[in-house]
Amino acid sequence: MNRQNWGRNARAFALLAALCAPILVTAHAHAQVGGGDFSLSGDEPVQVDGDRLEVLEDEGMAVFEGNVRVVQGDTVLRTGKLVIRYARGGDGSLATGGAQIDRLEASGGVNIQTATQVATGETGTYDMASEVLILSGKRVTLSEDGNVATGCLLTVDMRANRSRLEGCRDQGSRPTILIQPQSR
């Protein structure tokens, strides 16, 4: 990689690290469904790393692949792939900090963990404009202190402060929750 590309990718990586905090709103989704300490702090840095980072300016996206990890404080998101899409038509580029993030997409297994809670699924998306988060898979789980909510589709509307957990239609299952006696 030549020096110019390295500098451009390093700037892009730094920008992505600063802008990836919204993917962690999945933690907020759990707070809506089960309560607890999933929260973000604007005062703490966000670190994003993975085996590979590719910035595709012409396609309006950046892709982290392989053992992707997003960390802010006690909150850690792990996934196989994180695609960050940014709005087209703006004056700036992702590398120069002038791009606006449009959508975040995590795939290849999604695991969000804090000191006390865990949320898992196969895929996760967050739309910046609508502030809607979706976590999906054959088994989406939300757990804290032994209490576990399970379904296949978790939809969280941040603006409306509303969450919905659905079962797996193709499996004929319904959302379930297991509540441990010590937490009642």
C-alpha positions in Angstrom: 0.0 0.0 0.0 1.5 3.3 -0.9 1.9 6.2 1.5 -1.0 8.2 0.1 -3.5 5.3 0.3 -2.3 4.4 3.8 -2.9 8.0 5.0 -6.3 8.0 3.4 -7.3 4.7 4.9 -5.9 5.7 8.3 -8.1 8.9 8.2 -11.1 6.8 7.2 -10.4 4.3 10.0 -10.2 7.1 12.5 -13.4 8.6 11.3 -15.2 5.3 11.3 -14.1 4.7 14.8 -15.6 8.0 15.9 -18.9 7.4 14.0 -19.6 3.8 14.8 -21.1 4.5 18.2 -24.7 4.2 16.7 -24.2 0.5 16.0 -24.1 0.1 19.7 -27.7 1.4 20.0 -28.5 -2.3 19.9 -27.7 -2.1 23.6 -30.5 0.5 23.9 -32.8 -2.0 22.3 -32.2 -4.4 25.1 -32.8 -1.7 27.6 -36.3 -1.2 26.1 -37.2 -4.9 26.1 -35.7 -5.9 29.4 -34.4 -2.9 31.2 -30.8 -2.5 32.5 -27.5 -0.8 32.0 -27.1 -0.9 28.2 -26.1 2.7 27.6 -23.6 4.8 25.7 -21.6 7.7 26.7 -20.7 10.5 24.4 -17.7 11.2 26.6 -16.0 7.8 25.9 -14.0 6.9 22.8 -15.2 4.3 20.4 -12.6 1.8 19.0 -13.4 -0.3 15.9 -11.1 -3.0 14.7 -11.3 -6.0 12.4 -9.1 -8.2 10.2 -9.7 -6.0 7.2 -11.0 -2.5 6.4 -12.0 -1.5 2.9 -13.2 2.0 2.1 -15.2 2.1 -1.1 -15.7 5.8 -1.8 -17.5 5.3 -5.2 -20.0 2.9 -3.6 -20.5 5.1 -0.6 -19.5 2.5 2.0 -16.8 1.2 4.3 -16.5 -2.5 5.2 -14.9 -4.0 8.2 -14.5 -7.8 7.9 -13.3 -10.6 10.1 -13.5 -10.6 13.9 -15.0 -7.1 13.9 -15.1 -5.5 17.4 -16.6 -2.2 18.4 -15.8 -1.1 22.0 -17.0 1.8 24.1 -16.5 1.6 27.8 -18.0 -1.7 29.1 -20.1 -2.2 25.9 -18.6 -4.5 23.2 -20.1 -5.4 19.9 -18.6 -8.4 18.0 -19.6 -9.4 14.5 -18.2 -11.0 11.4 -18.8 -8.1 9.1 -19.8 -4.4 9.6 -20.8 -2.3 6.6 -21.1 1.4 7.1 -23.1 3.1 4.3 -23.0 6.9 3.9 -25.3 9.3 2.2 -24.7 10.1 -1.4 -24.7 13.6 -2.9 -22.9 15.2 -0.1 -19.9 17.5 -0.6 -17.5 15.5 1.5 -16.0 12.0 1.4 -15.7 9.5 4.2 -11.9 9.9 4.2 -12.1 13.6 4.8 -14.8 13.5 7.4 -17.5 15.2 5.2 -19.7 12.1 4.8 -22.9 11.5 6.7 -23.5 8.0 7.9 -26.8 6.6 6.5 -27.0 3.0 7.7 -25.0 0.4 9.6 -25.3 -3.3 8.8 -23.7 -6.1 11.0 -23.7 -9.7 9.8 -22.0 -13.0 10.4 -23.3 -13.2 14.0 -23.9 -10.2 16.2 -23.1 -10.2 19.9 -23.5 -7.1 22.1 -22.3 -7.4 25.7 -22.0 -5.1 28.7 -21.0 -5.9 32.3 -24.4 -7.4 33.0 -26.3 -7.9 29.7 -26.0 -9.7 26.4 -27.9 -9.4 23.1 -27.3 -11.8 20.2 -28.6 -12.4 16.7 -27.4 -13.3 13.2 -27.7 -9.8 11.7 -28.3 -6.3 12.9 -29.1 -3.0 11.1 -29.5 0.6 12.2 -31.0 3.3 10.0 -29.7 6.7 11.1 -32.6 8.8 9.6 -35.5 6.8 11.0 -33.6 5.7 14.2 -34.8 2.1 13.8 -32.7 -0.8 14.9 -33.4 -4.4 13.7 -31.7 -7.5 15.2 -32.7 -10.7 13.5 -31.8 -14.4 13.2 -33.1 -17.9 13.9 -32.5 -17.1 17.6 -32.3 -13.5 18.9 -31.7 -13.5 22.6 -31.7 -10.8 25.2 -30.4 -11.8 28.6 -29.6 -10.4 32.1 -29.1 -12.1 35.4 -30.4 -15.4 34.0 -33.5 -13.9 32.5 -33.7 -14.6 28.8 -36.0 -13.2 26.1 -35.9 -15.2 22.8 -37.4 -14.6 19.4 -36.3 -14.1 15.8 -36.9 -10.4 15.1 -36.3 -7.5 17.4 -37.3 -4.1 16.1 -36.6 -1.0 18.1 -37.9 2.5 17.2 -35.7 4.9 19.1 -37.9 7.9 18.4 -41.2 6.3 19.5 -39.4 4.5 22.4 -41.0 1.3 21.3 -39.6 -2.2 21.0 -41.2 -5.4 19.5 -39.9 -8.9 19.7 -41.4 -11.5 17.3 -41.2 -15.2 17.0 -40.1 -17.2 14.0 -42.9 -17.4 11.5 -41.3 -20.1 9.5 -40.8 -22.2 12.6 -44.2 -21.4 14.1 -42.6 -20.2 17.3 -43.6 -17.3 19.5 -41.4 -14.9 21.5 -40.6 -16.3 24.9 -39.2 -15.0 28.1 -37.7 -16.9 31.0 -37.7 -15.0 34.3 -35.6 -16.3 37.2 -37.2 -16.3 40.7 -34.4 -14.1 42.1 -35.2 -11.3 39.7 -39.0 -11.0 40.4 
